[in-house]
């Protein structure tokens, strides 16, 4: 149960920070921030973890490097969404 709460809180914070970087913060609420953070962490774990050689948060690694990978995954996710929505990454 505590892992679920940690995923929600960290997903919300990571999604919120990624939305500030990608300038989509005004378009999404807390629920979408949580979803972007969690899906971005999964995307970062699948795509970016092997490149940087860092274990992802889905494997139980809650280090600063794993949080950075999750943040980069959320930024990549928002860039892909912006690309399909508006035709530009920003």
C-alpha positions as CSV (number, residue, x, y, z in Angstrom):
1,X,0.0,0.0,0.0
2,X,2.8,2.4,0.8
3,X,4.5,1.8,-2.5
4,X,1.3,2.8,-4.3
5,X,1.2,6.1,-2.3
6,X,4.9,6.7,-3.1
7,X,4.2,6.2,-6.8
8,X,1.3,8.6,-6.7
9,X,3.3,11.3,-4.9
10,X,6.5,11.0,-7.0
11,X,4.5,10.6,-10.2
12,X,2.6,13.8,-9.4
13,X,5.8,15.8,-8.6
14,X,7.7,14.4,-11.6
15,X,4.7,15.1,-13.9
16,X,4.3,18.6,-12.6
17,X,8.0,19.4,-13.0
18,X,8.0,18.0,-16.6
19,X,4.9,20.0,-17.4
20,X,6.6,23.2,-16.2
21,X,9.6,22.4,-18.4
22,X,7.4,21.7,-21.4
23,X,5.1,24.6,-20.7
24,X,1.9,22.5,-20.5
25,X,1.3,23.2,-16.8
26,X,-1.8,25.4,-17.4
27,X,-3.4,22.7,-19.6
28,X,-3.3,19.8,-17.2
29,X,-4.4,19.2,-13.6
30,X,-3.1,17.1,-10.8
31,X,-4.6,13.8,-12.2
32,X,-2.9,14.3,-15.5
33,X,0.4,15.3,-13.8
34,X,0.3,12.0,-11.9
35,X,-0.4,10.0,-15.1
36,X,2.3,11.8,-17.0
37,X,4.8,11.2,-14.2
38,X,4.0,7.5,-13.8
39,X,3.9,6.7,-17.5
40,X,7.0,8.9,-18.1
41,X,8.8,6.9,-15.4
42,X,7.9,3.7,-17.2
43,X,8.9,5.1,-20.5
44,X,12.2,6.3,-19.1
45,X,12.8,2.9,-17.5
46,X,12.3,1.1,-20.7
47,X,14.1,3.5,-23.1
48,X,16.5,5.6,-21.1
49,X,17.7,3.3,-18.3
50,X,19.7,0.9,-20.6
51,X,21.3,4.0,-22.3
52,X,22.5,5.5,-19.1
53,X,23.0,2.3,-17.2
54,X,20.8,3.1,-14.3
55,X,18.1,0.9,-12.7
56,X,14.7,2.4,-13.0
57,X,12.2,3.2,-10.3
58,X,10.0,0.3,-11.3
59,X,12.8,-2.1,-10.1
60,X,12.7,-0.5,-6.7
61,X,15.6,1.9,-7.2
62,X,14.6,5.2,-5.6
63,X,18.0,7.0,-6.2
64,X,18.5,10.4,-7.6
65,X,19.6,9.0,-10.9
66,X,16.4,6.9,-11.2
67,X,14.4,10.1,-10.4
68,X,16.3,11.9,-13.2
69,X,15.5,9.1,-15.6
70,X,11.8,9.2,-14.7
71,X,11.8,13.0,-15.2
72,X,13.5,12.7,-18.6
73,X,10.9,10.0,-19.5
74,X,8.1,12.4,-18.6
75,X,9.6,15.2,-20.6
76,X,9.9,12.8,-23.6
77,X,6.3,11.7,-23.2
78,X,5.1,15.3,-23.1
79,X,7.2,16.1,-26.2
80,X,5.6,13.2,-28.1
81,X,2.1,14.4,-27.0
82,X,2.9,18.0,-28.1
83,X,4.2,16.7,-31.4
84,X,0.9,14.9,-32.2
85,X,-1.3,17.6,-30.7
86,X,0.2,20.7,-32.1
87,X,2.7,19.5,-34.7
88,X,5.7,20.9,-32.8
89,X,7.6,19.9,-29.7
90,X,8.0,23.5,-28.4
